[in-house]
Amino acid sequence: MRTLGVAILGLFIGLVAGALLTSALGRPMVAGGGDISISAGILLGMVMPVLGVAGAVIAVIIDRKSRDAP
């Protein structure tokens, strides 16, 4: 159960980081009323889920390493 809790915590932290990064990258792109290309829109849309999954995996790895440490 501890691993599941750590994974969920890492997921939420990754999603928050993804939202902040998407906002930081997206705002300057549309600041001048410009359009975002389809490829840039797809990449911006993928940032949050990818960072969420990466956060969950990294949190579990860190937790397991800290449990194994003497």
N, CA, C and O atoms as a GROMACS GRO file, in nm:
protein
  280
    1MET      N    1   0.081  -0.120   0.000
    1MET     CA    2   0.000   0.000   0.000
    1MET      C    3   0.085   0.126   0.000
    1MET      O    4   0.046   0.229  -0.055
    2ARG      N    5   0.201   0.116   0.063
    2ARG     CA    6   0.287   0.234   0.068
    2ARG      C    7   0.333   0.272  -0.074
    2ARG      O    8   0.339   0.390  -0.108
    3THR      N    9   0.366   0.170  -0.154
    3THR     CA   10   0.411   0.197  -0.290
    3THR      C   11   0.302   0.264  -0.371
    3THR      O   12   0.331   0.355  -0.450
    4LEU      N   13   0.179   0.222  -0.354
    4LEU     CA   14   0.067   0.283  -0.425
    4LEU      C   15   0.050   0.429  -0.384
    4LEU      O   16   0.027   0.515  -0.469
    5GLY      N   17   0.061   0.457  -0.257
    5GLY     CA   18   0.051   0.594  -0.208
    5GLY      C   19   0.161   0.683  -0.262
    5GLY      O   20   0.137   0.798  -0.299
    6VAL      N   21   0.282   0.630  -0.266
    6VAL     CA   22   0.394   0.706  -0.318
    6VAL      C   23   0.376   0.730  -0.468
    6VAL      O   24   0.407   0.838  -0.518
    7ALA      N   25   0.325   0.630  -0.540
    7ALA     CA   26   0.301   0.646  -0.684
    7ALA      C   27   0.195   0.752  -0.711
    7ALA      O   28   0.210   0.832  -0.803
    8ILE      N   29   0.089   0.753  -0.631
    8ILE     CA   30  -0.016   0.853  -0.650
    8ILE      C   31   0.036   0.993  -0.617
    8ILE      O   32   0.005   1.089  -0.688
    9LEU      N   33   0.116   1.004  -0.512
    9LEU     CA   34   0.176   1.133  -0.479
    9LEU      C   35   0.268   1.182  -0.592
    9LEU      O   36   0.264   1.299  -0.629
   10GLY      N   37   0.349   1.092  -0.645
   10GLY     CA   38   0.436   1.128  -0.757
   10GLY      C   39   0.357   1.167  -0.881
   10GLY      O   40   0.398   1.256  -0.955
   11LEU      N   41   0.244   1.099  -0.903
   11LEU     CA   42   0.158   1.132  -1.016
   11LEU      C   43   0.105   1.274  -1.005
   11LEU      O   44   0.109   1.351  -1.101
   12PHE      N   45   0.054   1.309  -0.888
   12PHE     CA   46   0.001   1.444  -0.867
   12PHE      C   47   0.109   1.551  -0.879
   12PHE      O   48   0.086   1.656  -0.938
   13ILE      N   49   0.225   1.524  -0.825
   13ILE     CA   50   0.335   1.621  -0.835
   13ILE      C   51   0.377   1.637  -0.981
   13ILE      O   52   0.404   1.749  -1.026
   14GLY      N   53   0.382   1.527  -1.055
   14GLY     CA   54   0.416   1.535  -1.197
   14GLY      C   55   0.312   1.610  -1.277
   14GLY      O   56   0.346   1.686  -1.368
   15LEU      N   57   0.184   1.590  -1.244
   15LEU     CA   58   0.077   1.662  -1.314
   15LEU      C   59   0.081   1.812  -1.286
   15LEU      O   60   0.059   1.893  -1.376
   16VAL      N   61   0.110   1.848  -1.163
   16VAL     CA   62   0.122   1.991  -1.129
   16VAL      C   63   0.242   2.052  -1.203
   16VAL      O   64   0.232   2.162  -1.256
   17ALA      N   65   0.353   1.980  -1.206
   17ALA     CA   66   0.470   2.030  -1.278
   17ALA      C   67   0.439   2.042  -1.428
   17ALA      O   68   0.483   2.137  -1.492
   18GLY      N   69   0.363   1.947  -1.482
   18GLY     CA   70   0.324   1.954  -1.622
   18GLY      C   71   0.233   2.071  -1.651
   18GLY      O   72   0.246   2.136  -1.755
   19ALA      N   73   0.140   2.099  -1.561
   19ALA     CA   74   0.050   2.213  -1.580
   19ALA      C   75   0.128   2.344  -1.577
   19ALA      O   76   0.104   2.433  -1.659
   20LEU      N   77   0.221   2.356  -1.485
   20LEU     CA   78   0.303   2.477  -1.478
   20LEU      C   79   0.390   2.493  -1.600
   20LEU      O   80   0.404   2.603  -1.654
   21LEU      N   81   0.450   2.384  -1.646
   21LEU     CA   82   0.536   2.390  -1.764
   21LEU      C   83   0.456   2.421  -1.890
   21LEU      O   84   0.500   2.499  -1.974
   22THR      N   85   0.340   2.360  -1.904
   22THR     CA   86   0.255   2.387  -2.020
   22THR      C   87   0.212   2.532  -2.021
   22THR      O   88   0.211   2.596  -2.126
   23SER      N   89   0.176   2.584  -1.907
   23SER     CA   90   0.134   2.724  -1.898
   23SER      C   91   0.251   2.818  -1.930
   23SER      O   92   0.234   2.918  -2.000
   24ALA      N   93   0.368   2.784  -1.880
   24ALA     CA   94   0.485   2.868  -1.904
   24ALA      C   95   0.526   2.866  -2.051
   24ALA      O   96   0.576   2.966  -2.102
   25LEU      N   97   0.508   2.755  -2.118
   25LEU     CA   98   0.545   2.745  -2.259
   25LEU      C   99   0.435   2.795  -2.351
   25LEU      O  100   0.463   2.851  -2.457
   26GLY      N  101   0.310   2.776  -2.313
   26GLY     CA  102   0.198   2.810  -2.400
   26GLY      C  103   0.165   2.958  -2.404
   26GLY      O  104   0.128   3.010  -2.509
   27ARG      N  105   0.177   3.026  -2.292
   27ARG     CA  106   0.141   3.168  -2.288
   27ARG      C  107   0.223   3.254  -2.384
   27ARG      O  108   0.166   3.335  -2.456
   28PRO      N  109   0.355   3.239  -2.388
   28PRO     CA  110   0.430   3.322  -2.484
   28PRO      C  111   0.397   3.290  -2.630
   28PRO      O  112   0.410   3.376  -2.718
   29MET      N  113   0.354   3.167  -2.657
   29MET     CA  114   0.323   3.129  -2.794
   29MET      C  115   0.198   3.200  -2.847
   29MET      O  116   0.189   3.229  -2.966
   30VAL      N  117   0.103   3.229  -2.758
   30VAL     CA  118  -0.022   3.292  -2.802
   30VAL      C  119  -0.034   3.436  -2.754
   30VAL      O  120  -0.140   3.497  -2.769
   31ALA      N  121   0.071   3.492  -2.698
   31ALA     CA  122   0.065   3.627  -2.642
   31ALA      C  123   0.034   3.732  -2.748
   31ALA      O  124  -0.041   3.826  -2.722
   32GLY      N  125   0.091   3.718  -2.864
   32GLY     CA  126   0.069   3.816  -2.969
   32GLY      C  127  -0.052   3.787  -3.055
   32GLY      O  128  -0.066   3.844  -3.163
   33GLY      N  129  -0.138   3.699  -3.011
   33GLY     CA  130  -0.254   3.661  -3.090
   33GLY      C  131  -0.219   3.562  -3.200
   33GLY      O  132  -0.298   3.539  -3.291
   34GLY      N  133  -0.101   3.504  -3.191
   34GLY     CA  134  -0.058   3.408  -3.292
   34GLY      C  135  -0.122   3.272  -3.272
   34GLY      O  136  -0.172   3.239  -3.164
   35ASP      N  137  -0.118   3.195  -3.378
   35ASP     CA  138  -0.172   3.060  -3.372
   35ASP      C  139  -0.061   2.962  -3.334
   35ASP      O  140   0.057   2.986  -3.360
   36ILE      N  141  -0.103   2.853  -3.272
   36ILE     CA  142  -0.009   2.746  -3.239
   36ILE      C  143  -0.024   2.638  -3.347
   36ILE      O  144  -0.136   2.601  -3.383
   37SER      N  145   0.087   2.590  -3.398
   37SER     CA  146   0.081   2.485  -3.500
   37SER      C  147   0.028   2.356  -3.437
   37SER      O  148   0.028   2.340  -3.315
   38ILE      N  149  -0.016   2.267  -3.522
   38ILE     CA  150  -0.073   2.141  -3.473
   38ILE      C  151   0.032   2.060  -3.398
   38ILE      O  152   0.002   2.003  -3.294
   39SER      N  153   0.153   2.055  -3.449
   39SER     CA  154   0.257   1.977  -3.382
   39SER      C  155   0.292   2.035  -3.246
   39SER      O  156   0.315   1.961  -3.150
   40ALA      N  157   0.297   2.168  -3.237
   40ALA     CA  158   0.326   2.231  -3.107
   40ALA      C  159   0.210   2.207  -3.011
   40ALA      O  160   0.233   2.187  -2.892
   41GLY      N  161   0.089   2.210  -3.060
   41GLY     CA  162  -0.027   2.182  -2.975
   41GLY      C  163  -0.028   2.040  -2.922
   41GLY      O  164  -0.062   2.017  -2.806
   42ILE      N  165   0.010   1.946  -3.007
   42ILE     CA  166   0.017   1.806  -2.964
   42ILE      C  167   0.126   1.790  -2.858
   42ILE      O  168   0.106   1.722  -2.757
   43LEU      N  169   0.242   1.851  -2.881
   43LEU     CA  170   0.350   1.842  -2.783
   43LEU      C  171   0.313   1.907  -2.650
   43LEU      O  172   0.343   1.853  -2.544
   44LEU      N  173   0.247   2.022  -2.656
   44LEU     CA  174   0.202   2.086  -2.532
   44LEU      C  175   0.098   2.002  -2.460
   44LEU      O  176   0.094   1.998  -2.337
   45GLY      N  177   0.015   1.934  -2.536
   45GLY     CA  178  -0.086   1.848  -2.476
   45GLY      C  179  -0.028   1.722  -2.414
   45GLY      O  180  -0.088   1.665  -2.323
   46MET      N  181   0.086   1.679  -2.460
   46MET     CA  182   0.149   1.558  -2.408
   46MET      C  183   0.236   1.583  -2.286
   46MET      O  184   0.277   1.488  -2.219
   47VAL      N  185   0.265   1.709  -2.255
   47VAL     CA  186   0.357   1.739  -2.145
   47VAL      C  187   0.300   1.692  -2.011
   47VAL      O  188   0.371   1.628  -1.933
   48MET      N  189   0.175   1.723  -1.984
   48MET     CA  190   0.117   1.688  -1.854
   48MET      C  191   0.110   1.538  -1.829
   48MET      O  192   0.156   1.493  -1.724
   49PRO      N  193   0.055   1.458  -1.920
   49PRO     CA  194   0.050   1.314  -1.893
   49PRO      C  195   0.188   1.249  -1.882
   49PRO      O  196   0.210   1.160  -1.800
   50VAL      N  197   0.280   1.294  -1.966
   50VAL     CA  198   0.414   1.235  -1.963
   50VAL      C  199   0.483   1.266  -1.831
   50VAL      O  200   0.544   1.178  -1.770
   51LEU      N  201   0.475   1.391  -1.786
   51LEU     CA  202   0.535   1.425  -1.657
   51LEU      C  203   0.463   1.359  -1.540
   51LEU      O  204   0.526   1.328  -1.439
   52GLY      N  205   0.334   1.337  -1.552
   52GLY     CA  206   0.261   1.266  -1.447
   52GLY      C  207   0.309   1.123  -1.431
   52GLY      O  208   0.335   1.078  -1.320
   53VAL      N  209   0.321   1.052  -1.543
   53VAL     CA  210   0.370   0.914  -1.537
   53VAL      C  211   0.516   0.911  -1.492
   53VAL      O  212   0.554   0.826  -1.412
   54ALA      N  213   0.597   1.003  -1.542
   54ALA     CA  214   0.737   1.007  -1.501
   54ALA      C  215   0.750   1.036  -1.352
   54ALA      O  216   0.835   0.979  -1.284
   55GLY      N  217   0.665   1.124  -1.300
   55GLY     CA  218   0.667   1.154  -1.157
   55GLY      C  219   0.632   1.032  -1.073
   55GLY      O  220   0.693   1.009  -0.969
   56ALA      N  221   0.534   0.955  -1.118
   56ALA     CA  222   0.495   0.834  -1.044
   56ALA      C  223   0.608   0.732  -1.044
   56ALA      O  224   0.638   0.673  -0.940
   57VAL      N  225   0.670   0.712  -1.158
   57VAL     CA  226   0.779   0.614  -1.167
   57VAL      C  227   0.899   0.658  -1.084
   57VAL      O  228   0.958   0.578  -1.012
   58ILE      N  229   0.935   0.784  -1.094
   58ILE     CA  230   1.050   0.835  -1.018
   58ILE      C  231   1.024   0.829  -0.868
   58ILE      O  232   1.114   0.797  -0.791
   59ALA      N  233   0.900   0.858  -0.827
   59ALA     CA  234   0.868   0.852  -0.684
   59ALA      C  235   0.880   0.710  -0.630
   59ALA      O  236   0.930   0.690  -0.520
   60VAL      N  237   0.836   0.612  -0.707
   60VAL     CA  238   0.847   0.472  -0.663
   60VAL      C  239   0.994   0.430  -0.657
   60VAL      O  240   1.035   0.361  -0.564
   61ILE      N  241   1.072   0.470  -0.755
   61ILE     CA  242   1.215   0.435  -0.755
   61ILE      C  243   1.285   0.497  -0.635
   61ILE      O  244   1.364   0.430  -0.568
   62ILE      N  245   1.258   0.622  -0.606
   62ILE     CA  246   1.320   0.688  -0.491
   62ILE      C  247   1.276   0.622  -0.361
   62ILE      O  248   1.358   0.603  -0.271
   63ASP      N  249   1.149   0.586  -0.351
   63ASP     CA  250   1.099   0.520  -0.230
   63ASP      C  251   1.167   0.385  -0.209
   63ASP      O  252   1.206   0.352  -0.098
   64ARG      N  253   1.179   0.308  -0.315
   64ARG     CA  254   1.243   0.176  -0.302
   64ARG      C  255   1.390   0.188  -0.265
   64ARG      O  256   1.441   0.109  -0.186
   65LYS      N  257   1.459   0.288  -0.324
   65LYS     CA  258   1.600   0.307  -0.290
   65LYS      C  259   1.616   0.351  -0.144
   65LYS      O  260   1.711   0.311  -0.077
   66SER      N  261   1.523   0.435  -0.096
   66SER     CA  262   1.534   0.482   0.042
   66SER      C  263   1.502   0.370   0.141
   66SER      O  264   1.552   0.371   0.254
   67ARG      N  265   1.418   0.276   0.101
   67ARG     CA  266   1.389   0.161   0.189
   67ARG      C  267   1.506   0.066   0.195
   67ARG      O  268   1.531   0.006   0.300
   68ASP      N  269   1.579   0.051   0.086
   68ASP     CA  270   1.691  -0.042   0.081
   68ASP      C  271   1.818   0.014   0.143
   68ASP      O  272   1.910  -0.061   0.173
   69ALA      N  273   1.823   0.145   0.164
   69ALA     CA  274   1.943   0.207   0.221
   69ALA      C  275   1.961   0.164   0.365
   69ALA      O  276   1.864   0.151   0.440
   70PRO      N  277   2.087   0.140   0.404
   70PRO     CA  278   2.112   0.095   0.542
   70PRO      C  279   2.093   0.203   0.645
   70PRO      O  280   2.111   0.178   0.765
   0.00000   0.00000   0.00000
